């Protein structure tokens, strides 16, 4: 079940990239199902499911009896869309920064109730709590706290290099992140964080609370990231 779903999601992304990079304009007709199944080496059932997902988000539309066509939303391009899933390291680099990560703390602990619920683990299960700041040269760009189920990383925590991309680290342990659900709000950093880390100049922040999942729907990270308000800008398309 999970494997079939993964195939469909990967095919959806390939089709979206094909449309975005293939010179298509709104109203252009897509190749036939036969041509697309041959191009990607998939079943017609998987292709139709992937096309249905693109239809649901407005990338394509259907003229019954005539075929599938590129929707107007496919021409709406934004820089660094807020709906794009990527690691925080990739996000920071994509905004033109050369990030370095400073680890403030790493600890194994029992998860607070809302985090164990988000990660779908038992209240008695342990998590790893990773606290970091992301910097560009001497400027602090982000304050981040991540929670990872302890069973996902089977090494001693002090034998692991925590200063790189957490998403890449988890993939190295066989847990590849592909999507997330998130909420966002404009806030100030918590007072205790400001005082403990000398972040008085950080200013207003864009706080994203995110649960990261594998393609099979396994939650692998619960994250609270505070993006410095004057350092990041997010874009989005509404449909």
MDAnalysis code that builds the backbone (N, CA, C; Angstrom):
import MDAnalysis as mda
import numpy as np

u = mda.Universe.empty(717, n_residues=239, atom_resindex=np.repeat(np.arange(239), 3), trajectory=True)
u.add_TopologyAttr("name", ["N", "CA", "C"] * 239)
u.add_TopologyAttr("resid", np.arange(1, 240))
u.add_TopologyAttr("resname", ["UNK", "UNK", "UNK", "UNK", "UNK", "UNK", "UNK", "UNK", "UNK", "UNK", "UNK", "UNK", "UNK", "UNK", "UNK", "UNK", "UNK", "UNK", "UNK", "UNK", "UNK", "UNK", "UNK", "UNK", "UNK", "UNK", "UNK", "UNK", "UNK", "UNK", "UNK", "UNK", "UNK", "UNK", "UNK", "UNK", "UNK", "UNK", "UNK", "UNK", "UNK", "UNK", "UNK", "UNK", "UNK", "UNK", "UNK", "UNK", "UNK", "UNK", "UNK", "UNK", "UNK", "UNK", "UNK", "UNK", "UNK", "UNK", "UNK", "UNK", "UNK", "UNK", "UNK", "UNK", "UNK", "UNK", "UNK", "UNK", "UNK", "UNK", "UNK", "UNK", "UNK", "UNK", "UNK", "UNK", "UNK", "UNK", "UNK", "UNK", "UNK", "UNK", "UNK", "UNK", "UNK", "UNK", "UNK", "UNK", "UNK", "UNK", "UNK", "UNK", "UNK", "UNK", "UNK", "UNK", "UNK", "UNK", "UNK", "UNK", "UNK", "UNK", "UNK", "UNK", "UNK", "UNK", "UNK", "UNK", "UNK", "UNK", "UNK", "UNK", "UNK", "UNK", "UNK", "UNK", "UNK", "UNK", "UNK", "UNK", "UNK", "UNK", "UNK", "UNK", "UNK", "UNK", "UNK", "UNK", "UNK", "UNK", "UNK", "UNK", "UNK", "UNK", "UNK", "UNK", "UNK", "UNK", "UNK", "UNK", "UNK", "UNK", "UNK", "UNK", "UNK", "UNK", "UNK", "UNK", "UNK", "UNK", "UNK", "UNK", "UNK", "UNK", "UNK", "UNK", "UNK", "UNK", "UNK", "UNK", "UNK", "UNK", "UNK", "UNK", "UNK", "UNK", "UNK", "UNK", "UNK", "UNK", "UNK", "UNK", "UNK", "UNK", "UNK", "UNK", "UNK", "UNK", "UNK", "UNK", "UNK", "UNK", "UNK", "UNK", "UNK", "UNK", "UNK", "UNK", "UNK", "UNK", "UNK", "UNK", "UNK", "UNK", "UNK", "UNK", "UNK", "UNK", "UNK", "UNK", "UNK", "UNK", "UNK", "UNK", "UNK", "UNK", "UNK", "UNK", "UNK", "UNK", "UNK", "UNK", "UNK", "UNK", "UNK", "UNK", "UNK", "UNK", "UNK", "UNK", "UNK", "UNK", "UNK", "UNK", "UNK", "UNK", "UNK", "UNK", "UNK", "UNK", "UNK", "UNK", "UNK", "UNK", "UNK", "UNK", "UNK", "UNK", "UNK"])
u.atoms.positions = np.array([
    [0.828, -1.205, 0.000],
    [0.000, 0.000, 0.000],
    [0.865, 1.259, 0.000],
    [1.832, 1.273, 0.938],
    [2.726, 2.416, 1.018],
    [3.556, 2.565, -0.240],
    [4.022, 1.422, -0.815],
    [4.838, 1.458, -2.020],
    [4.043, 2.006, -3.199],
    [2.800, 1.575, -3.352],
    [1.954, 2.071, -4.440],
    [1.722, 3.571, -4.296],
    [1.492, 4.003, -3.071],
    [1.282, 5.434, -2.823],
    [2.536, 6.231, -3.159],
    [3.691, 5.687, -2.797],
    [4.951, 6.354, -3.098],
    [5.143, 6.514, -4.599],
    [4.830, 5.477, -5.367],
    [4.955, 5.528, -6.824],
    [4.082, 6.638, -7.393],
    [2.858, 6.734, -6.901],
    [1.929, 7.751, -7.393],
    [2.437, 9.149, -7.072],
    [2.920, 9.361, -5.845],
    [3.411, 10.679, -5.450],
    [4.653, 11.070, -6.245],
    [5.550, 10.117, -6.446],
    [6.747, 10.400, -7.236],
    [6.374, 10.706, -8.688],
    [5.394, 9.979, -9.223],
    [4.945, 10.218, -10.591],
    [4.278, 11.581, -10.708],
    [3.481, 11.949, -9.703],
    [2.872, 13.290, -9.693],
    [3.944, 14.361, -9.791],
    [5.016, 14.211, -8.997],
    [6.080, 15.215, -8.998],
    [6.816, 15.249, -10.329],
    [7.019, 14.072, -10.944],
    [7.672, 14.025, -12.254],
    [6.810, 14.696, -13.319],
    [5.507, 14.450, -13.265],
    [4.603, 15.074, -14.230],
    [4.558, 16.588, -14.043],
    [4.548, 17.031, -12.777],
    [4.540, 18.468, -12.502],
    [5.810, 19.120, -13.038],
    [6.958, 18.440, -12.856],
    [8.216, 18.967, -13.372],
    [8.225, 18.967, -14.902],
    [7.641, 17.935, -15.489],
    [7.533, 17.844, -16.950],
    [6.734, 19.020, -17.506],
    [5.649, 19.359, -16.823],
    [4.815, 20.480, -17.255],
    [5.560, 21.803, -17.049],
    [6.199, 21.947, -15.868],
    [6.872, 23.207, -15.544],
    [8.067, 23.469, -16.452],
    [8.772, 22.411, -16.832],
    [10.022, 22.579, -17.588],
    [9.892, 22.248, -19.070],
    [8.678, 21.868, -19.494],
    [8.514, 21.407, -20.868],
    [7.991, 22.445, -21.833],
    [7.971, 23.696, -21.417],
    [7.513, 24.748, -22.318],
    [6.008, 24.821, -22.487],
    [5.256, 24.152, -21.611],
    [3.796, 24.184, -21.695],
    [3.251, 25.530, -21.221],
    [2.157, 25.940, -21.831],
    [1.435, 27.131, -21.414],
    [0.011, 26.745, -21.047],
    [-0.656, 27.632, -20.323],
    [-2.042, 27.366, -19.945],
    [-2.874, 27.092, -21.192],
    [-3.629, 25.997, -21.153],
    [-4.467, 25.624, -22.284],
    [-3.831, 24.633, -23.228],
    [-2.526, 24.375, -23.080],
    [-1.865, 23.379, -23.926],
    [-2.339, 21.977, -23.547],
    [-2.489, 21.131, -24.547],
    [-2.932, 19.767, -24.307],
    [-1.756, 18.888, -23.914],
    [-1.965, 18.038, -22.907],
    [-0.940, 17.095, -22.484],
    [-0.877, 15.904, -23.451],
    [0.259, 15.204, -23.474],
    [0.328, 13.957, -24.251],
    [-0.728, 12.962, -23.777],
    [-1.027, 11.987, -24.576],
    [-2.038, 10.992, -24.242],
    [-1.579, 10.108, -23.083],
    [-2.539, 9.388, -22.480],
    [-2.194, 8.445, -21.415],
    [-1.203, 7.403, -21.914],
    [-1.401, 6.922, -23.135],
    [-0.505, 5.910, -23.697],
    [0.920, 6.445, -23.799],
    [1.051, 7.692, -24.237],
    [2.382, 8.291, -24.372],
    [3.038, 8.485, -23.010],
    [2.254, 8.888, -22.013],
    [2.815, 9.138, -20.676],
    [3.174, 7.844, -19.959],
    [2.358, 6.806, -20.121],
    [2.700, 5.528, -19.487],
    [3.987, 4.968, -20.103],
    [4.151, 5.154, -21.401],
    [5.378, 4.697, -22.060],
    [6.579, 5.526, -21.617],
    [6.374, 6.819, -21.464],
    [7.463, 7.725, -21.075],
    [8.006, 7.391, -19.691],
    [7.101, 7.088, -18.743],
    [7.511, 6.890, -17.350],
    [7.532, 5.420, -16.932],
    [7.122, 4.525, -17.803],
    [7.183, 3.107, -17.487],
    [6.308, 2.703, -16.315],
    [5.087, 3.242, -16.262],
    [4.169, 2.951, -15.166],
    [2.866, 2.395, -15.722],
    [2.049, 1.888, -14.810],
    [0.743, 1.389, -15.220],
    [-0.199, 2.556, -15.480],
    [-1.237, 2.286, -16.257],
    [-2.227, 3.327, -16.527],
    [-2.968, 3.712, -15.252],
    [-3.149, 2.751, -14.330],
    [-3.818, 3.053, -13.058],
    [-3.007, 4.063, -12.252],
    [-1.699, 3.838, -12.131],
    [-0.840, 4.769, -11.391],
    [-0.822, 6.134, -12.065],
    [-0.766, 6.146, -13.385],
    [-0.758, 7.413, -14.110],
    [-2.038, 8.198, -13.841],
    [-3.174, 7.527, -13.909],
    [-4.444, 8.228, -13.702],
    [-4.550, 8.793, -12.288],
    [-4.033, 8.057, -11.293],
    [-4.067, 8.560, -9.922],
    [-3.183, 9.798, -9.783],
    [-2.014, 9.764, -10.404],
    [-1.110, 10.917, -10.348],
    [-1.712, 12.128, -11.064],
    [-2.329, 11.881, -12.218],
    [-2.977, 12.964, -12.953],
    [-4.153, 13.543, -12.164],
    [-4.854, 12.678, -11.427],
    [-5.965, 13.145, -10.607],
    [-5.476, 14.101, -9.535],
    [-4.323, 13.815, -8.940],
    [-3.753, 14.709, -7.937],
    [-3.410, 16.068, -8.548],
    [-2.885, 16.058, -9.763],
    [-2.573, 17.321, -10.445],
    [-3.845, 18.075, -10.816],
    [-4.886, 17.337, -11.137],
    [-6.174, 17.968, -11.420],
    [-6.742, 18.624, -10.158],
    [-6.575, 17.950, -9.019],
    [-7.108, 18.478, -7.757],
    [-6.422, 19.776, -7.340],
    [-5.138, 19.910, -7.649],
    [-4.462, 21.156, -7.247],
    [-4.458, 22.217, -8.346],
    [-5.150, 21.932, -9.460],
    [-5.319, 22.937, -10.498],
    [-4.218, 22.985, -11.542],
    [-3.227, 22.096, -11.442],
    [-2.145, 22.106, -12.419],
    [-2.659, 21.732, -13.801],
    [-3.619, 20.817, -13.855],
    [-4.232, 20.432, -15.123],
    [-5.751, 20.438, -14.967],
    [-6.442, 20.397, -16.097],
    [-7.894, 20.237, -16.082],
    [-8.292, 19.326, -17.233],
    [-9.518, 18.809, -17.161],
    [-9.980, 17.807, -18.120],
    [-11.104, 18.362, -18.973],
    [-10.980, 18.175, -20.295],
    [-12.090, 18.365, -21.223],
    [-12.569, 16.965, -21.567],
    [-13.696, 16.554, -21.006],
    [-14.150, 15.188, -21.207],
    [-14.348, 14.894, -22.691],
    [-13.746, 13.796, -23.104],
    [-13.817, 13.406, -24.500],
    [-12.729, 14.009, -25.362],
    [-11.961, 14.966, -24.789],
    [-10.909, 15.621, -25.570],
    [-9.510, 15.397, -24.995],
    [-9.407, 15.320, -23.675],
    [-8.093, 15.105, -23.087],
    [-7.828, 16.005, -21.896],
    [-6.586, 16.024, -21.473],
    [-6.163, 16.824, -20.321],
    [-5.340, 18.010, -20.797],
    [-5.521, 19.135, -20.113],
    [-4.886, 20.381, -20.520],
    [-4.200, 21.051, -19.330],
    [-3.217, 21.868, -19.631],
    [-2.479, 22.586, -18.588],
    [-3.341, 23.719, -18.042],
    [-3.460, 23.769, -16.712],
    [-4.255, 24.808, -16.069],
    [-3.491, 26.109, -15.924],
    [-4.218, 27.169, -15.676],
    [-3.605, 28.486, -15.534],
    [-2.643, 28.570, -14.365],
    [-2.904, 27.787, -13.310],
    [-2.055, 27.862, -12.128],
    [-0.631, 27.400, -12.424],
    [-0.462, 26.597, -13.475],
    [0.871, 26.106, -13.827],
    [1.788, 27.241, -14.258],
    [1.212, 28.362, -14.705],
    [2.022, 29.501, -15.130],
    [2.314, 30.458, -13.991],
    [1.683, 30.230, -12.835],
    [1.935, 31.104, -11.687],
    [3.134, 30.563, -10.928],
    [4.249, 31.217, -11.073],
    [5.478, 30.763, -10.433],
    [5.853, 31.756, -9.337],
    [6.248, 31.219, -8.190],
    [6.681, 32.069, -7.088],
    [8.047, 31.599, -6.635],
    [8.804, 32.509, -6.066],
    [10.119, 32.175, -5.542],
    [9.978, 31.591, -4.145],
    [10.643, 30.461, -3.899],
    [10.632, 29.807, -2.594],
    [9.232, 29.704, -2.029],
    [8.294, 29.012, -2.700],
    [6.920, 28.932, -2.190],
    [6.886, 28.301, -0.813],
    [6.009, 28.828, 0.041],
    [5.926, 28.339, 1.406],
    [5.443, 26.893, 1.449],
    [4.791, 26.435, 0.385],
    [4.310, 25.057, 0.322],
    [5.389, 24.072, -0.112],
    [6.558, 24.569, -0.501],
    [7.641, 23.677, -0.921],
    [8.238, 22.977, 0.290],
    [8.295, 21.636, 0.237],
    [8.958, 20.917, 1.324],
    [10.443, 20.811, 1.036],
    [11.261, 21.246, 1.976],
    [12.702, 21.143, 1.866],
    [13.292, 21.254, 3.258],
    [14.520, 20.808, 3.404],
    [15.174, 20.929, 4.701],
    [15.423, 22.397, 5.015],
    [15.572, 22.696, 6.297],
    [15.851, 24.072, 6.697],
    [17.187, 24.524, 6.127],
    [18.148, 23.610, 6.046],
    [19.440, 23.954, 5.458],
    [19.272, 24.370, 4.001],
    [18.476, 23.608, 3.233],
    [18.230, 23.948, 1.828],
    [17.454, 25.253, 1.714],
    [16.479, 25.458, 2.592],
    [15.709, 26.699, 2.600],
    [16.619, 27.896, 2.814],
    [17.531, 27.780, 3.774],
    [18.425, 28.894, 4.081],
    [19.341, 29.197, 2.908],
    [19.899, 28.142, 2.311],
    [20.762, 28.352, 1.145],
    [19.978, 28.933, -0.027],
    [18.740, 28.484, -0.183],
    [17.896, 28.981, -1.266],
    [17.562, 30.443, -1.146],
    [17.674, 30.989, 0.057],
    [17.446, 32.419, 0.277],
    [18.738, 33.227, 0.179],
    [19.795, 32.587, -0.310],
    [21.035, 33.307, -0.580],
    [22.031, 33.337, 0.557],
    [21.807, 32.544, 1.594],
    [22.714, 32.535, 2.731],
    [23.661, 31.336, 2.664],
    [24.771, 31.462, 3.361],
    [25.724, 30.363, 3.520],
    [25.651, 29.929, 4.979],
    [24.741, 29.001, 5.297],
    [24.427, 28.754, 6.702],
    [25.447, 27.873, 7.415],
    [25.633, 28.181, 8.679],
    [26.328, 27.292, 9.601],
    [25.384, 27.045, 10.766],
    [25.449, 25.847, 11.313],
    [24.548, 25.461, 12.392],
    [25.317, 25.329, 13.698],
    [24.862, 26.014, 14.711],
    [25.469, 25.924, 16.034],
    [24.542, 25.123, 16.931],
    [25.027, 23.993, 17.420],
    [24.230, 23.146, 18.300],
    [24.260, 23.726, 19.716],
    [23.088, 24.064, 20.233],
    [22.991, 24.582, 21.599],
    [22.834, 23.450, 22.600],
    [22.069, 22.426, 22.231],
    [21.892, 21.277, 23.117],
    [21.351, 20.094, 22.336],
    [21.660, 18.896, 22.818],
    [21.080, 17.660, 22.311],
    [20.850, 16.768, 23.524],
    [19.629, 16.261, 23.652],
    [19.299, 15.469, 24.836],
    [18.243, 14.438, 24.496],
    [18.262, 13.341, 25.241],
    [17.208, 12.331, 25.159],
    [16.254, 12.554, 26.319],
    [14.950, 12.563, 26.038],
    [13.977, 12.852, 27.075],
    [12.632, 12.230, 26.723],
    [11.732, 12.279, 27.678],
    [10.360, 11.874, 27.406],
    [9.664, 13.008, 26.676],
    [8.874, 12.670, 25.684],
    [8.230, 13.693, 24.870],
    [7.048, 14.309, 25.590],
    [6.890, 15.636, 25.519],
    [5.644, 16.251, 25.976],
    [4.458, 15.645, 25.226],
    [3.289, 15.722, 25.818],
    [2.114, 15.030, 25.275],
    [1.806, 15.436, 23.837],
    [1.868, 16.738, 23.525],
    [1.497, 17.172, 22.176],
    [2.511, 16.695, 21.137],
    [3.749, 16.475, 21.558],
    [4.772, 16.011, 20.627],
    [4.652, 14.508, 20.402],
    [4.415, 13.743, 21.473],
    [4.210, 12.303, 21.295],
    [2.986, 12.036, 20.433],
    [1.975, 12.885, 20.560],
    [0.780, 12.738, 19.723],
    [1.105, 13.027, 18.256],
    [1.870, 14.092, 18.013],
    [2.223, 14.443, 16.641],
    [3.112, 13.382, 16.004],
    [4.007, 12.790, 16.782],
    [4.927, 11.784, 16.259],
    [4.348, 10.369, 16.321],
    [3.148, 10.248, 16.847],
    [2.437, 8.974, 16.934],
    [3.259, 7.919, 17.689],
    [3.791, 8.353, 18.833],
    [4.535, 7.440, 19.693],
    [3.844, 7.372, 21.045],
    [4.147, 6.345, 21.812],
    [3.547, 6.183, 23.130],
    [4.081, 7.251, 24.082],
    [3.274, 7.662, 25.070],
    [3.735, 8.669, 26.036],
    [5.022, 8.275, 26.752],
    [5.270, 6.970, 26.875],
    [6.478, 6.507, 27.554],
    [7.698, 6.452, 26.637],
    [7.495, 6.616, 25.318],
    [8.618, 6.554, 24.375],
    [9.506, 7.784, 24.507],
    [10.775, 7.613, 24.194],
    [11.743, 8.696, 24.306],
    [11.920, 9.405, 22.962],
    [12.320, 10.648, 23.047],
    [12.637, 11.430, 21.863],
    [14.001, 12.088, 22.046],
    [14.587, 12.493, 20.929],
    [15.785, 13.318, 20.955],
    [15.369, 14.761, 20.714],
    [15.816, 15.646, 21.580],
    [15.514, 17.079, 21.435],
    [16.794, 17.787, 21.001],
    [16.739, 18.378, 19.809],
    [17.887, 19.063, 19.227],
    [17.586, 20.557, 19.148],
    [18.420, 21.351, 19.789],
    [18.239, 22.808, 19.814],
    [19.434, 23.443, 19.103],
    [19.144, 24.263, 18.090],
    [20.224, 24.871, 17.301],
    [19.866, 26.300, 16.901],
    [20.894, 27.053, 16.543],
    [20.689, 28.314, 15.845],
    [21.382, 28.215, 14.494],
    [20.757, 28.831, 13.489],
    [21.308, 28.845, 12.138],
    [21.866, 30.244, 11.890],
    [23.102, 30.308, 11.389],
    [23.784, 31.582, 11.236],
    [24.295, 31.772, 9.815],
    [24.383, 33.030, 9.413],
    [25.094, 33.424, 8.197],
    [26.199, 34.363, 8.653],
    [27.419, 33.861, 8.592],
    [28.559, 34.589, 9.150],
    [28.293, 34.854, 10.633],
    [28.182, 36.112, 11.020],
    [27.959, 36.403, 12.444],
    [26.497, 36.701, 12.765],
    [25.629, 36.600, 11.773],
    [24.221, 36.945, 11.977],
    [23.391, 35.695, 12.244],
    [22.579, 35.734, 13.299],
    [21.672, 34.629, 13.613],
    [20.421, 34.769, 12.757],
    [20.124, 33.735, 11.980],
    [18.972, 33.757, 11.075],
    [17.768, 33.021, 11.644],
    [18.022, 31.922, 12.379],
    [16.931, 31.074, 12.841],
    [17.275, 30.471, 14.193],
    [16.229, 30.246, 14.967],
    [16.326, 29.446, 16.183],
    [15.427, 28.235, 15.977],
    [15.977, 27.021, 16.165],
    [15.244, 25.803, 15.805],
    [15.296, 24.773, 16.925],
    [14.158, 24.135, 17.168],
    [14.089, 23.001, 18.084],
    [13.412, 21.860, 17.344],
    [14.090, 20.708, 17.295],
    [13.566, 19.536, 16.607],
    [13.449, 18.373, 17.581],
    [12.384, 17.582, 17.411],
    [12.172, 16.371, 18.202],
    [12.099, 15.185, 17.248],
    [12.884, 14.152, 17.546],
    [12.954, 12.957, 16.700],
    [12.732, 11.720, 17.577],
    [11.864, 10.797, 17.172],
    [11.720, 9.560, 17.957],
    [13.067, 8.876, 18.144],
    [13.370, 8.521, 19.380],
    [14.695, 7.960, 19.687],
    [14.993, 6.714, 18.877],
    [13.977, 5.890, 18.604],
    [14.227, 4.615, 17.929],
    [14.670, 4.783, 16.483],
    [14.546, 5.989, 15.925],
    [14.950, 6.191, 14.538],
    [16.462, 6.299, 14.380],
    [17.157, 6.655, 15.466],
    [18.615, 6.804, 15.416],
    [19.207, 5.880, 16.468],
    [19.860, 4.824, 16.005],
    [20.282, 3.780, 16.924],
    [21.707, 3.934, 17.433],
    [22.325, 5.085, 17.192],
    [23.660, 5.339, 17.710],
    [23.586, 6.183, 18.982],
    [24.683, 6.203, 19.728],
    [24.773, 7.096, 20.882],
    [24.713, 8.536, 20.390],
    [23.976, 9.370, 21.088],
    [23.713, 10.715, 20.563],
    [24.984, 11.548, 20.403],
    [25.990, 11.299, 21.235],
    [27.210, 12.092, 21.126],
    [28.177, 11.539, 20.081],
    [27.790, 10.434, 19.429],
    [28.562, 9.913, 18.300],
    [28.002, 10.391, 16.968],
    [26.938, 11.165, 17.008],
    [26.262, 11.632, 15.798],
    [26.627, 13.095, 15.544],
    [26.843, 13.435, 14.273],
    [27.116, 14.817, 13.894],
    [25.787, 15.554, 13.677],
    [25.466, 16.473, 14.567],
    [24.164, 17.132, 14.563],
    [24.173, 18.506, 13.884],
    [25.310, 18.949, 13.393],
    [25.386, 20.314, 12.875],
    [24.972, 20.438, 11.417],
    [24.763, 19.299, 10.739],
    [24.342, 19.351, 9.341],
    [22.826, 19.305, 9.194],
    [22.371, 18.937, 8.022],
    [20.937, 18.838, 7.755],
    [20.342, 17.649, 8.501],
    [19.332, 17.896, 9.313],
    [18.666, 16.814, 10.035],
    [17.924, 15.895, 9.066],
    [17.356, 16.457, 8.014],
    [16.646, 15.656, 7.014],
    [17.609, 14.683, 6.333],
    [18.801, 15.169, 5.981],
    [19.801, 14.293, 5.364],
    [20.291, 13.242, 6.351],
    [20.432, 13.613, 7.612],
    [20.868, 12.664, 8.635],
    [19.867, 11.525, 8.778],
    [18.585, 11.866, 8.861],
    [17.566, 10.832, 8.995],
    [17.522, 9.932, 7.764],
    [17.724, 10.501, 6.589],
    [17.749, 9.681, 5.377],
    [18.901, 8.683, 5.431],
    [20.028, 9.083, 6.022],
    [21.164, 8.167, 6.138],
    [20.850, 6.989, 7.048],
    [19.854, 7.145, 7.921],
    [19.403, 6.051, 8.784],
    [18.207, 5.302, 8.184],
    [17.865, 5.616, 6.932],
    [16.792, 4.900, 6.252],
    [15.420, 5.518, 6.391],
    [15.352, 6.792, 6.803],
    [14.069, 7.461, 6.994],
    [14.048, 8.728, 6.131],
    [13.520, 8.591, 4.914],
    [13.541, 9.702, 3.960],
    [12.287, 10.559, 4.097],
    [12.479, 11.825, 4.392],
    [11.362, 12.765, 4.512],
    [10.929, 13.232, 3.132],
    [9.616, 13.259, 2.908],
    [9.107, 13.702, 1.609],
    [8.048, 14.792, 1.710],
    [7.468, 15.001, 2.892],
    [6.362, 15.951, 3.008],
    [6.197, 16.361, 4.467],
    [5.384, 17.379, 4.682],
    [5.141, 17.831, 6.047],
    [3.817, 18.565, 6.121],
    [3.326, 18.711, 7.336],
    [2.188, 19.599, 7.600],
    [2.663, 20.639, 8.594],
    [2.195, 21.869, 8.435],
    [2.754, 22.946, 9.247],
    [1.730, 24.036, 9.511],
    [1.982, 24.784, 10.566],
    [1.254, 26.016, 10.850],
    [2.280, 27.125, 11.023],
    [1.858, 28.357, 10.768],
    [2.794, 29.475, 10.835],
    [2.145, 30.669, 11.514],
    [2.962, 31.448, 12.202],
    [2.462, 32.640, 12.887],
    [3.618, 33.603, 13.111],
    [3.294, 34.888, 13.209],
    [4.289, 35.915, 13.540],
    [4.352, 36.042, 15.059],
    [5.552, 35.892, 15.615],
    [5.721, 35.910, 17.068],
    [7.052, 36.568, 17.410],
    [7.302, 36.706, 18.704],
    [8.622, 37.052, 19.208],
    [9.250, 35.795, 19.795],
    [10.566, 35.740, 19.815],
    [11.235, 34.626, 20.457],
    [10.858, 34.566, 21.933],
    [10.746, 33.371, 22.514],
    [10.490, 33.279, 23.950],
    [11.566, 34.009, 24.746],
    [11.161, 34.648, 25.828],
    [12.089, 35.453, 26.616],
    [13.274, 34.639, 27.129],
    [13.031, 33.395, 27.551],
    [14.125, 32.596, 28.094],
    [15.142, 32.237, 27.018],
    [14.681, 32.060, 25.761],
    [15.592, 31.771, 24.660],
    [16.443, 32.996, 24.349],
    [15.808, 34.157, 24.335],
    [16.537, 35.412, 24.085],
    [17.616, 35.613, 25.133],
    [17.257, 35.449, 26.400],
    [18.202, 35.683, 27.490],
    [19.343, 34.673, 27.488],
    [19.029, 33.393, 27.217],
    [20.042, 32.342, 27.290],
    [21.048, 32.416, 26.147],
    [20.645, 32.991, 25.005],
    [21.495, 32.953, 23.811],
    [21.862, 34.330, 23.274],
    [21.619, 35.378, 24.064],
    [21.973, 36.746, 23.665],
    [21.371, 37.124, 22.314],
    [20.063, 36.892, 22.176],
    [19.381, 37.146, 20.902],
    [18.478, 38.374, 20.971],
    [18.907, 39.375, 21.711],
    [18.087, 40.579, 21.865],
    [17.842, 41.290, 20.537],
    [18.750, 41.125, 19.561],
    [18.610, 41.810, 18.280],
    [17.836, 40.990, 17.245],
    [17.341, 39.824, 17.643],
    [16.682, 38.935, 16.684],
    [15.414, 39.555, 16.113],
    [14.617, 40.207, 16.960],
    [13.409, 40.882, 16.499],
    [12.255, 39.939, 16.252],
    [11.212, 40.423, 15.561],
    [10.044, 39.578, 15.262],
    [10.445, 38.360, 14.432],
    [9.711, 37.270, 14.650],
    [10.037, 36.015, 13.959],
    [8.803, 35.440, 13.269],
    [9.069, 34.654, 12.239],
    [8.024, 33.882, 11.575],
    [8.182, 32.457, 12.082],
    [7.265, 32.016, 12.934],
    [7.378, 30.722, 13.597],
    [6.609, 29.667, 12.814],
    [7.319, 28.609, 12.406],
    [6.702, 27.491, 11.702],
    [6.801, 26.252, 12.582],
    [5.650, 25.684, 12.905],
    [5.580, 24.433, 13.651],
    [5.213, 23.353, 12.650],
    [6.067, 22.343, 12.529],
    [5.972, 21.416, 11.404],
    [6.170, 19.972, 11.860],
    [5.350, 19.083, 11.316],
    [5.568, 17.646, 11.480],
    [5.965, 17.089, 10.123],
    [7.105, 16.403, 10.091],
    [7.685, 15.901, 8.848],
    [7.403, 14.402, 8.729],
    [7.052, 13.963, 7.509],
    [6.653, 12.575, 7.276],
    [7.465, 11.939, 6.151],
    [7.546, 10.607, 6.207],
    [8.044, 9.841, 5.067],
    [6.902, 9.701, 4.057],
    [7.218, 9.133, 2.884],
    [6.194, 8.923, 1.866],
    [5.109, 7.974, 2.351],
    [5.457, 7.082, 3.287],
    [4.481, 6.136, 3.821],
    [3.638, 6.738, 4.939],
    [3.863, 8.009, 5.263],
    [3.072, 8.670, 6.298],
    [3.615, 8.518, 7.701],
    [4.859, 8.067, 7.858],
    [5.472, 7.909, 9.177],
    [6.015, 9.260, 9.643],
    [5.540, 9.800, 10.768],
    [6.091, 11.064, 11.266],
    [7.476, 10.847, 11.861],
    [8.449, 11.645, 11.432],
    [9.829, 11.425, 11.865],
    [10.455, 12.650, 12.536],
    [9.840, 13.812, 12.399],
    [10.359, 15.020, 13.052],
    [9.196, 15.917, 13.454],
    [9.289, 16.465, 14.656],
    [8.409, 17.568, 15.055],
    [9.327, 18.763, 15.258],
    [9.080, 19.844, 14.549],
    [9.999, 20.980, 14.540],
    [9.294, 22.280, 14.895],
    [10.020, 23.123, 15.614],
    [9.589, 24.487, 15.896],
    [10.720, 25.406, 15.444],
    [10.490, 26.107, 14.340],
    [11.532, 26.947, 13.753],
    [11.104, 28.415, 13.778],
    [11.996, 29.258, 14.275],
    [11.751, 30.697, 14.329],
    [12.653, 31.361, 13.292],
    [12.041, 31.827, 12.196],
    [12.789, 32.492, 11.135],
    [12.842, 33.997, 11.436],
    [14.017, 34.535, 11.416],
    [14.155, 35.971, 11.665],
    [13.358, 36.760, 10.635],
    [12.503, 37.649, 11.111],
    [11.534, 38.298, 10.239],
    [12.132, 39.133, 9.128],
    [13.290, 39.747, 9.373],
    [13.889, 40.595, 8.339],
    [14.864, 39.834, 7.448],
    [14.934, 38.504, 7.616],
    [15.890, 37.711, 6.840],
    [15.229, 36.788, 5.832],
    [13.925, 36.548, 5.975],
    [13.240, 35.592, 5.099],
    [11.955, 36.193, 4.553],
    [11.628, 35.747, 3.332],
    [10.364, 36.122, 2.709],
    [9.806, 34.887, 2.032],
    [8.533, 34.603, 2.273],
    [7.896, 33.424, 1.693],
    [6.843, 33.853, 0.683],
    [6.667, 33.024, -0.351],
    [5.690, 33.302, -1.400],
    [4.697, 32.158, -1.482],
    [3.524, 32.431, -2.038],
    [2.542, 31.378, -2.203],
    [1.557, 31.738, -3.299],
    [0.944, 30.694, -3.836],
    [-0.136, 30.852, -4.817],
    [-1.426, 30.446, -4.150],
    [-2.493, 31.209, -4.333],
    [-3.792, 30.872, -3.777],
    [-4.710, 30.445, -4.909],
    [-5.425, 29.336, -4.696],
    [-6.327, 28.868, -5.744],
    [-7.570, 28.263, -5.110],
])
